[in-house]
Amino acid sequence: MAEDKSLSLQGQRILITGVSRSLGIGAAIARRCAAAGAAVAMHGHADYDVALEYPDAAAGWTHALAAELAAQGLAAVALTPSDLARPDEPARVVAEAAARLGGLDGLVLNHAYSTHAPLGAWTAEHIDAHLAVNVRAAMLMIQAFAGQAGAGGGAITLFTSGQYLGPMTAEIAYAVSKEAIRGLCAQAAAALAPQRIRVNCINPGPTDTGYLTGAAYDEVARLFPAGRWGLPDDAARLVQFLHSDHARWITGQTIASEGGFDRYARL
């Protein structure tokens, strides 16, 4: 039998979080998964991006992307925007997505809360904000997803960072929360294996989502052998692979997709 070389996601129904601005990883994931044949439900919290003054942040952007994809004949819906720090929101978002798409086969947890605070500037509120969005929400969404999953199983993709490869001393609360995500990947993969749900985790490395410019941007680019930052679509391509049948025997893994990033080259 001839081998199918495609990475089709035809017939899959995938919930993607963190889809709230045009330059973000979430938008790239939504575009690529929809183009591969999946029906995508997109959740975002644009108020967070607006507060951080990202240049492409705008209220209602997730709905605009859904309209853009629909105009191309692709299956995409925008979910009610909300803050995943609220305890009831993670399960509600999964329920809304499942209702809109008629069930879910895939879950991509791309959302993140990230602010800088070195040791000495930490507060309980600062720490709790990272844990609530990055860890608690992810756990509750995985639980809700598993609760509605059918006999066919499914796939979950989490996002971590590079804290396990080197220090991130300006953002330790964020780093700690993302290390918890690596642990969650391993534990959830084992717990959900009987349901035929695979769980994997991506470390996308420094990705050009518009948060850095000028000399600082150029300095980071020099730390890549290819001389460029990672692109949102680099991460999106890996998500597509992990949710395709080509990755059917991969679970519990953290994959560093960093383009050879040398975090120690500046030392």
C-alpha positions in Angstrom: 0.0 0.0 0.0 1.3 3.4 -0.9 2.2 5.6 2.1 0.2 8.7 2.6 2.7 11.6 2.8 0.1 14.2 3.7 -0.4 15.8 7.1 -4.2 16.1 6.7 -6.3 17.0 9.7 -9.5 16.5 7.7 -12.5 15.7 10.0 -10.7 16.8 13.2 -12.3 19.3 15.5 -9.7 21.3 17.4 -9.9 23.9 20.2 -7.0 26.4 20.1 -6.4 28.9 23.0 -4.4 32.1 22.9 -5.7 33.2 19.5 -6.0 36.9 20.0 -3.6 38.8 17.7 -2.4 38.5 14.1 1.3 38.1 14.9 0.8 35.4 17.5 1.5 31.7 17.5 -2.1 31.0 18.1 -3.2 32.7 14.9 -0.6 30.7 12.9 -1.8 27.5 14.5 -5.4 28.2 13.7 -4.6 29.1 10.1 -2.5 26.0 9.5 -4.9 23.6 11.1 -7.9 25.0 9.3 -6.0 24.9 6.0 -5.2 21.2 6.7 -8.9 20.4 7.0 -9.7 20.7 10.7 -12.6 22.6 12.1 -11.1 25.0 14.6 -12.6 26.8 17.6 -10.5 29.7 18.6 -10.4 31.3 22.1 -8.6 34.5 23.0 -8.4 37.2 25.7 -7.5 40.3 23.7 -7.8 42.6 26.8 -4.5 41.0 28.1 -2.7 41.8 24.8 -4.1 45.3 24.7 -2.9 45.9 28.3 0.6 44.8 27.3 0.4 47.2 24.3 1.3 44.6 21.6 1.2 46.5 18.3 -1.3 44.2 16.7 -3.6 43.8 19.7 -7.3 44.7 19.2 -10.6 43.8 20.7 -12.6 41.5 18.6 -9.6 40.2 16.6 -10.4 36.5 17.1 -13.8 37.0 15.5 -12.2 38.8 12.6 -9.9 35.8 12.0 -12.9 33.5 12.1 -14.5 35.6 9.4 -11.3 35.6 7.3 -11.0 31.8 7.4 -14.7 31.3 6.7 -14.4 33.5 3.7 -11.7 31.1 2.4 -14.2 28.2 2.8 -12.5 26.9 6.0 -14.3 25.8 9.1 -13.5 28.2 12.0 -15.5 29.7 14.9 -14.5 32.3 17.4 -15.5 31.6 21.0 -16.6 34.0 23.7 -13.5 35.9 24.8 -12.7 35.5 28.5 -10.0 35.4 31.1 -8.9 31.8 31.9 -7.7 32.9 35.3 -11.4 32.7 36.3 -11.9 29.3 37.9 -15.0 28.4 35.9 -13.8 29.6 32.5 -11.6 26.7 31.4 -14.4 24.1 31.5 -16.9 26.6 30.1 -14.6 27.3 27.1 -14.2 23.6 26.4 -18.0 23.1 26.6 -18.6 26.0 24.3 -16.1 24.7 21.7 -17.6 21.2 21.8 -21.1 22.6 21.4 -20.1 24.8 18.4 -18.1 22.0 16.6 -20.2 19.0 17.7 -17.4 17.6 19.8 -13.6 17.9 20.1 -10.8 15.7 18.9 -7.9 18.0 19.6 -6.9 20.6 22.2 -4.0 23.1 21.7 -3.2 25.1 24.8 -1.2 28.0 23.5 -2.4 30.6 26.0 0.0 32.1 28.5 0.4 34.8 31.1 3.8 36.3 31.2 5.2 39.3 33.1 8.8 40.1 34.2 9.7 40.3 37.9 13.1 39.4 39.2 13.6 37.8 42.6 13.0 40.5 45.2 10.0 41.9 43.2 7.7 38.9 43.6 4.3 39.2 45.1 1.6 36.6 45.9 -0.6 38.2 43.2 2.2 38.0 40.6 2.9 34.3 41.3 -0.8 33.3 41.5 -1.5 35.1 38.2 1.0 32.9 36.4 -0.1 29.7 38.0 -3.8 30.3 37.5 -3.6 30.9 33.8 -0.6 28.8 32.8 -1.1 25.7 35.0 -4.5 25.6 36.6 -6.4 26.5 33.5 -4.5 24.0 31.5 -5.3 21.2 33.9 -9.0 22.0 34.0 -9.2 22.3 30.2 -7.5 18.9 29.8 -9.9 17.4 32.3 -12.9 18.9 30.5 -11.6 17.8 27.1 -11.0 14.2 28.3 -14.5 14.2 29.8 -16.1 14.8 26.4 -13.7 12.7 24.3 -15.2 9.8 22.3 -13.9 6.3 21.7 -11.7 7.6 18.9 -9.3 9.3 21.4 -7.6 12.6 20.5 -4.5 14.7 20.8 -3.5 17.5 23.2 -0.6 19.9 22.6 0.8 22.0 25.4 3.3 24.9 25.2 6.3 25.3 27.5 9.4 27.5 27.3 13.2 27.1 27.5 13.4 27.2 31.3 14.6 23.5 31.4 17.5 24.4 29.1 18.8 27.5 30.8 17.9 30.2 33.4 15.2 32.8 32.9 16.0 34.9 35.9 13.9 38.0 34.9 10.7 35.9 34.7 11.0 33.1 37.2 7.3 32.9 38.0 6.6 32.3 34.3 9.5 29.8 34.1 8.2 27.9 37.1 4.7 27.7 35.6 6.1 26.5 32.3 8.2 23.8 34.0 4.9 22.7 35.6 3.5 22.3 32.1 6.3 19.9 31.2 5.4 17.8 34.2 1.7 18.0 33.3 2.5 16.7 29.8 4.2 13.6 31.2 1.5 12.9 33.8 -1.5 13.6 31.6 0.0 11.4 28.8 0.1 8.4 31.1 -3.3 9.2 32.7 -5.1 9.6 29.3 -3.4 6.7 27.4 -6.3 4.3 28.2 -8.6 6.8 26.4 -6.3 6.9 23.4 -5.5 10.6 24.0 -2.0 11.6 23.2 -0.4 14.5 25.1 2.8 16.3 23.9 4.5 19.6 24.6 6.3 22.1 22.4 9.1 24.5 23.4 9.0 26.9 20.4 12.1 28.9 21.5 12.2 32.7 21.0 9.5 33.4 18.4 9.0 36.6 16.5 5.5 37.7 17.6 6.3 41.4 17.6 7.3 41.8 21.2 10.9 42.8 20.6 12.4 45.3 18.2 15.6 47.2 17.4 19.0 46.2 18.8 17.5 43.7 21.3 15.8 41.9 18.4 19.0 41.7 16.5 21.0 40.4 19.5 18.6 37.5 19.9 18.6 36.8 16.1 22.4 36.3 16.3 21.9 33.5 18.8 20.3 31.4 16.1 22.7 29.5 13.7 20.3 30.5 10.9 20.5 34.2 11.9 16.7 34.6 12.3 14.1 34.2 15.0 11.6 31.4 15.1 8.4 32.2 13.2 4.9 31.5 14.5 4.4 29.2 11.6 7.4 27.1 12.7 5.5 26.2 15.8 2.2 25.8 13.9 3.8 23.2 11.5 4.8 21.1 14.5 1.3 21.3 16.0 -0.1 20.1 12.6 2.3 17.2 12.7 1.5 16.3 16.3 -2.3 16.2 15.6 -1.9 14.2 12.4 -1.8 10.5 12.0 1.9 10.6 11.4 2.4 11.3 15.2 0.1 8.5 16.3 2.9 6.8 18.3 4.2 9.9 20.0 3.0 10.9 23.5 4.4 12.3 26.7 7.2 14.2 24.9 8.5 17.7 25.2 9.9 18.8 21.8 12.4 21.7 21.6 11.8 23.4 18.2 14.3 26.1 18.7 16.3 26.2 15.5 19.5 25.5 17.4 19.1 28.6 19.6 22.3 29.1 21.7 21.2 30.8 24.9 24.8 30.8 26.2 26.4 32.4 23.2 26.2 35.9 24.8 28.0 34.8 27.9 
